Amino acid sequence: MIRSQPSIAMLGALLIAGAAPFAAHRAMGGWAVTTVQDLPDYIVAGKALTLTYTVRQHGLTLLNGLKPEVEARAGGTELRVMGAPGKSAGQYVSTVTLPTAGAWTITIKSGFGNSGVTLEPIQVIEAGARALVLNDQERGHRLFIAKGCVTCHRQIQVGPDLTNRQYPVEYLKQLLADPKGTLGKSKSGNEMPNLNLNPQEIAALASYVGSVKQAAAR
Ligand code: HEC
């Protein structure tokens, strides 16, 4: 009995260390995944942009009744816009007009605890300037954050670590279109949600997640 005590103490320490990310998020009122719909490649200065996003508690339960806020920052300028309920459950809409060209950082605070997402800086171009064209991998990287993949697969780690993993692109496309049907019954007890991605988003994400180079940089 006495001999087993140190190992129990050690196990306890390991469990506490392992539970830390969850504990931190619980203390902030639970965690949620914020998923942006139709993330643009770029924004035109002075033109109203409607951002639509969905909030899912634990990545699964659509959350209504939140008071989300969108913050946009560039240089010393910061804009804040509240979100209004959208058409579907758990969906919100914020309309923001970014006044000047440059790289803007947009943060969506879901209003559920401290959860939210800071998008990769997005280029705002002058009206009439040439449109930016991103390739699939660049777009996939941006979507990995904007869709909330990063929340589960990196920050909270309820999903497996995808870094340095290689998957066939066709498998990824199938998985992203139908996670439950592709993965079958979860081994870990955690589920991957269907985020209602469109075919272009799926192609970009599959290209990004499927590439070794990007995986190493992730
Ligand atoms: C709510 C959390 C959550 C979100 C959001 C999420 N995933 Fe997952 N993902 C999971 C979990 C959990 C699993 C493992 C499910 C299982 O074991 O059945 C998984 C599995 C996967 C796998 C398969 C891993 C393997 O080894 O077979 C890939 C690839 C993947 N996710 C990519 C993504 C991408 C890309 C996104 C964003 C579009 C995303 N996930 C969003 C939780 C999430």
Residues whose N, C-alpha, C, O or C-beta is under 5 A from the ligand:
A	BS01	HEC	V33 H58 G59 K147 G148 C149 C152 V158 G159 P160 L183 G184 K185 S186 K187 S188 N190 E191 M192 P193 L205
